Every structure is written in structure tokens, then in C-alpha cells.
Amino acid sequence: MAMQDHHEDINVAASGLILNPELPWIGASPDGVVTCACHEPGILEMKCPFSAKDRSLLECTKDSRFCLTVPEGGVISLKLNHS
């Protein structure tokens, strides 16, 4: 599923270091910043695990050790309890 199917006027922009305005010694460097007309801005972090090089995303979600899951609703998402 594409993000465009779930958002209005979605845009992904490249990102550099983002500092917390209240705690400027804390920062992050996500791969991108996502904005749309229907939600608050979010960050994009892209991963390309070597262990998944020969499998589809859906196949990977069936592996309990993999960082993605398919909860109810059928949208692939990051496991909240993944270390």
C-alpha cells in the first residue's frame, strides 16, 4: 500500500539534523520529514535489512524477529516493541 492511499497532499522532504527546541542538546537525523493535510508532521526512517534481501515485505512480517508487522487493517507498520 502506498502512503498516498492514506493521506491527502502528502509530501516527503529530505532532512538533516533536527534539534528539540526545548532540549537543544537532543537531536535526531531522520531520512526525511513527512507532511500531509490530514496529520501532524512525522519522520521517515528507511531501512534495508540484508536478512530480507530475498523476501517480500509481506513475507518478512511473518518472521517474529523482523521489525515490521501487519496489524488489523492490513497496513504494514513498525513494531512498537521492536528493540
Backbone bond lengths (Angstrom), bond angles and torsions (degrees), N, CA, C in turn:
res aa  C-N    CA-C-N  psi(-1)  N-CA   C-N-CA  omega(-1)  CA-C   N-CA-C  phi
1 M - - - 1.448 - - 1.517 109.56 -
2 A 1.281 115.25 137.77 1.459 120.14 179.35 1.520 110.29 -90.01
3 M 1.323 115.40 149.51 1.470 119.53 178.86 1.519 111.01 -61.08
4 Q 1.336 117.53 -29.92 1.458 121.00 -179.79 1.524 111.76 -61.53
5 D 1.324 117.54 -25.23 1.465 121.49 179.38 1.519 112.30 -71.05
6 H 1.328 118.13 -16.59 1.462 122.11 -174.04 1.523 113.87 -119.37
7 H 1.329 117.77 2.07 1.466 120.79 -175.01 1.525 110.95 -140.73
8 E 1.326 116.20 154.35 1.459 122.51 175.27 1.525 109.13 -101.97
9 D 1.320 116.74 134.10 1.470 122.43 176.36 1.527 112.38 50.65
10 I 1.322 116.52 52.00 1.466 120.47 -177.57 1.528 110.92 -77.08
11 N 1.323 115.43 143.02 1.456 121.89 179.36 1.529 108.70 -142.05
12 V 1.319 116.49 136.52 1.463 122.00 175.62 1.523 107.57 -119.06
13 A 1.319 116.32 123.96 1.466 121.74 -179.94 1.525 109.62 -117.14
14 A 1.316 116.26 144.25 1.468 121.08 175.84 1.525 109.32 -60.72
15 S 1.320 115.55 151.80 1.461 119.51 -175.52 1.516 110.56 -133.42
16 G 1.301 114.86 154.41 1.460 121.96 171.17 1.519 107.45 -115.89
17 L 1.300 116.71 -147.03 1.459 121.90 179.03 1.528 109.98 -70.91
18 I 1.334 116.52 129.30 1.468 122.42 176.75 1.523 107.24 -114.47
19 L 1.322 116.42 122.21 1.461 121.70 179.98 1.517 110.44 -99.59
20 N 1.321 116.17 144.97 1.456 121.85 174.22 1.529 107.12 -71.64
21 P 1.355 118.63 121.09 1.469 119.45 -176.55 1.530 113.65 -63.81
22 E 1.336 117.55 -26.46 1.465 120.47 179.87 1.528 112.23 -88.89
23 L 1.321 116.69 -24.27 1.469 122.88 179.39 1.525 107.52 -132.44
24 P 1.328 118.26 76.05 1.464 120.97 -170.17 1.527 115.67 -65.26
25 W 1.310 118.88 -6.39 1.459 121.17 175.69 1.531 111.07 -88.48
26 I 1.341 116.45 -1.89 1.465 121.30 176.82 1.524 108.01 -109.98
27 G 1.319 116.23 127.57 1.456 119.96 -179.00 1.513 111.67 -145.92
28 A 1.313 115.13 172.92 1.459 122.54 177.77 1.522 107.97 -146.27
29 S 1.308 115.94 155.99 1.464 119.88 177.25 1.531 109.10 -129.01
30 P 1.336 116.55 77.10 1.463 119.88 179.03 1.527 110.80 -69.48
31 D 1.320 115.93 165.53 1.463 120.44 178.57 1.523 111.85 -74.06
32 G 1.324 117.37 -22.68 1.458 120.38 179.51 1.511 111.61 -167.32
33 V 1.327 115.20 167.24 1.461 122.45 174.57 1.525 106.73 -116.78
34 V 1.330 116.22 129.17 1.460 122.08 -177.35 1.518 108.89 -106.61
35 T 1.324 116.36 129.36 1.463 121.29 174.94 1.520 108.26 -128.54
36 C 1.329 115.40 150.23 1.458 121.56 175.24 1.521 108.24 -154.08
37 A 1.322 115.63 169.69 1.461 120.79 -177.42 1.524 112.62 -77.94
38 C 1.334 117.84 -12.97 1.464 119.92 -171.85 1.532 114.70 -110.96
39 H 1.328 119.08 -5.03 1.462 121.75 -178.65 1.525 110.64 -142.68
40 E 1.321 115.25 168.30 1.459 121.50 173.01 1.538 108.38 -69.05
41 P 1.323 118.72 157.81 1.470 120.10 176.60 1.529 111.13 -59.98
42 G 1.312 115.59 151.04 1.457 121.42 178.43 1.514 109.84 -138.17
43 I 1.319 115.89 177.64 1.459 120.09 178.93 1.520 110.02 -112.01
44 L 1.306 115.25 156.58 1.455 123.14 178.78 1.519 108.05 -118.04
45 E 1.310 116.17 127.80 1.458 121.78 176.27 1.523 106.40 -126.11
46 M 1.308 117.59 119.91 1.463 121.53 -177.33 1.525 109.53 -101.36
47 K 1.323 115.08 136.71 1.462 121.48 178.28 1.523 108.51 -128.47
48 C 1.302 116.02 148.77 1.455 121.71 176.78 1.529 107.65 -139.43
49 P 1.342 116.73 76.65 1.465 119.60 -175.68 1.529 112.30 -68.26
50 F 1.315 115.55 131.23 1.460 121.20 179.75 1.526 110.98 -60.05
51 S 1.332 117.35 -32.22 1.469 120.86 -178.53 1.523 112.26 -64.11
52 A 1.326 117.82 -16.32 1.465 121.43 -177.55 1.523 112.38 -106.39
53 K 1.311 117.77 12.43 1.462 120.27 -171.75 1.527 113.95 -61.83
54 D 1.318 118.62 -25.87 1.464 120.83 -178.21 1.525 113.11 -110.65
55 R 1.349 117.18 14.10 1.467 120.83 -177.95 1.524 110.37 -125.90
56 S 1.329 115.25 154.61 1.464 119.86 174.53 1.527 108.49 -79.11
57 L 1.335 116.54 164.57 1.471 120.02 177.06 1.520 110.88 -58.40
58 L 1.319 117.01 -42.41 1.464 120.13 -179.17 1.528 110.98 -62.73
59 E 1.321 117.70 -40.31 1.469 120.42 176.12 1.528 110.82 -62.75
60 C 1.304 116.88 -40.08 1.468 121.17 -179.58 1.523 112.06 -63.66
61 T 1.325 117.72 -35.98 1.465 120.40 -178.13 1.526 112.23 -66.41
62 K 1.317 117.77 -17.43 1.471 121.04 178.40 1.528 111.97 -80.88
63 D 1.327 116.83 -10.95 1.465 123.00 177.85 1.531 107.91 -88.34
64 S 1.322 117.97 116.50 1.471 121.79 -175.63 1.532 112.55 -62.81
65 R 1.330 117.87 -19.72 1.467 120.98 179.75 1.525 112.65 -86.59
66 F 1.330 117.03 -10.26 1.464 120.64 -177.05 1.523 110.30 -79.58
67 C 1.328 117.49 153.52 1.468 122.81 -172.50 1.526 114.75 -79.88
68 L 1.338 118.07 -6.24 1.463 120.82 -178.82 1.514 111.24 -112.11
69 T 1.327 115.93 156.90 1.450 122.41 179.46 1.525 109.50 -143.60
70 V 1.324 116.19 165.52 1.462 121.49 173.96 1.525 107.13 -122.00
71 P 1.337 117.74 91.13 1.466 120.04 178.68 1.524 110.47 -74.71
72 E 1.321 116.26 -178.56 1.463 120.14 176.53 1.519 108.82 -54.93
73 G 1.301 116.47 138.65 1.453 120.72 -176.52 1.518 111.28 107.82
74 G 1.332 116.73 -19.31 1.449 121.36 172.84 1.514 117.37 75.97
75 V 1.332 118.86 14.94 1.464 121.33 179.45 1.524 108.83 -99.33
76 I 1.312 117.39 122.20 1.464 121.34 178.82 1.522 108.95 -63.78
77 S 1.344 115.88 130.16 1.465 119.46 -178.92 1.525 110.00 -145.45
78 L 1.325 115.12 165.94 1.457 122.13 179.03 1.522 109.67 -72.14
79 K 1.330 116.96 135.96 1.463 120.41 175.26 1.518 108.94 -66.73
80 L 1.308 117.00 130.31 1.459 120.67 -178.65 1.518 112.39 -71.45
81 N 1.337 117.77 -22.67 1.462 120.94 -177.99 1.527 112.42 -103.69
82 H 1.333 117.85 13.82 1.465 121.01 -179.00 1.524 110.11 -75.02
83 S 1.331 116.18 135.00 1.472 118.86 -179.02 1.509 111.57 -90.40
